């Protein structure tokens, strides 16, 4: 018996959070910003579900996307986060219409979405680019 099925990744309509730069403008604008307040997300697996929170200070931790329809509603924060034991177990996304406006960091501090950071630095790791990964993996035949 041969069955054919299609394995799909997250829908193409999922917001492309890897192109957004997040920063904690309250601290930065008040003159109290530090390297932990500049954040970008990467999706090393390009699966649209398993992300990494990265900051200018070089700290990073895992995030797992929780979907609401075709949008990421929030992220489950991994136990590798240094703030996990202090209660930072999810990172909520906020939307302005269809556009992401912020992500909640530790202690629910709002990290506002920007097209680019307000200061120059080299992101390490670099932002993910998943343009070579198909949105849908072609159907495959499996013998059972």
C-alpha positions in Angstrom: 0.0 0.0 0.0 1.3 3.4 -0.9 0.1 6.6 0.7 0.8 10.1 -0.4 0.8 13.0 2.0 2.1 16.6 2.2 4.1 17.9 5.1 3.5 21.7 5.5 5.4 24.2 7.5 3.8 27.2 9.1 1.5 29.1 6.7 3.1 31.7 4.5 0.9 34.3 6.2 2.8 33.9 9.4 4.4 37.3 10.3 8.1 37.3 9.4 9.4 38.1 12.9 12.9 37.4 11.9 13.0 40.7 10.0 11.9 42.8 13.0 14.3 44.4 15.4 13.0 44.8 18.9 14.2 47.2 21.5 13.2 48.3 25.0 12.6 52.0 24.1 11.6 53.0 27.6 15.0 52.2 29.0 16.9 53.3 25.9 15.1 56.6 25.5 15.5 57.3 29.2 19.3 56.8 29.0 19.3 53.6 30.9 19.5 51.2 28.0 22.1 48.4 27.8 23.0 45.6 25.4 20.2 43.4 26.8 17.6 45.9 25.4 18.4 45.2 21.7 16.8 42.0 20.5 16.2 40.0 17.3 14.7 36.6 16.7 16.3 33.9 14.6 14.7 30.7 13.3 17.7 28.5 12.6 15.6 25.5 11.6 13.5 27.7 9.2 10.4 25.8 10.4 8.5 28.9 11.5 8.0 27.4 15.0 11.3 27.1 16.9 13.0 30.5 17.4 15.9 31.9 19.4 15.8 35.2 21.3 19.1 37.0 20.7 20.4 40.2 22.2 23.3 42.6 21.7 24.9 41.3 25.0 25.3 37.9 23.4 22.7 36.1 25.5 20.2 33.8 23.8 17.4 31.4 24.6 14.8 29.2 22.9 11.3 30.2 22.0 8.5 28.0 20.6 5.7 29.7 18.6 2.1 29.2 19.6 -0.2 29.9 16.7 -3.6 31.6 16.6 -4.8 30.9 13.1 -2.1 32.0 10.7 -0.4 34.3 13.2 2.0 33.8 16.0 0.1 34.6 19.2 3.0 34.2 21.6 6.1 32.2 22.3 6.7 29.7 25.0 10.1 30.6 26.6 12.6 27.8 27.0 14.0 26.8 30.3 17.4 27.9 29.0 16.3 31.5 29.5 18.1 33.1 32.5 14.8 34.6 33.6 12.7 31.4 33.3 12.9 30.6 37.0 11.8 34.2 37.8 8.6 33.6 35.9 9.4 34.6 32.3 7.7 31.6 30.7 6.0 33.2 27.7 6.7 36.2 25.4 3.4 37.7 24.1 3.4 39.4 20.7 1.3 42.6 20.3 -0.2 43.6 17.0 -1.3 46.9 15.4 -3.7 45.5 12.9 -1.7 42.8 11.0 1.7 44.3 12.0 3.7 43.2 15.0 4.1 46.2 17.3 6.0 44.6 20.2 7.1 41.5 22.1 7.0 41.1 25.9 10.4 40.5 27.4 11.3 39.5 30.9 8.9 41.1 33.5 6.6 41.9 30.6 8.8 44.8 29.5 7.6 45.9 26.0 10.2 45.6 23.3 8.9 47.8 20.5 9.2 46.6 16.9 11.5 48.5 14.6 12.7 48.1 11.0 16.3 48.7 12.3 18.0 49.3 15.6 18.6 52.9 16.7 22.3 52.1 17.2 24.7 50.4 14.9 26.3 47.0 15.8 26.9 43.7 14.2 24.3 41.1 15.1 25.7 37.8 16.1 24.3 35.5 15.2 23.0 37.2 12.1 19.3 37.3 11.4 18.0 34.1 9.9 17.2 34.0 6.2 14.8 31.3 5.3 14.1 32.4 1.7 15.7 29.1 0.3 13.3 26.9 2.3 10.0 26.2 0.5 6.8 27.1 2.3 5.5 23.6 1.6 7.5 20.5 1.3 6.5 18.5 -1.9 4.3 15.5 -1.5 6.1 12.3 -0.9 5.0 8.7 -1.4 5.5 6.3 1.5 5.0 2.5 1.3 3.3 1.0 4.3 
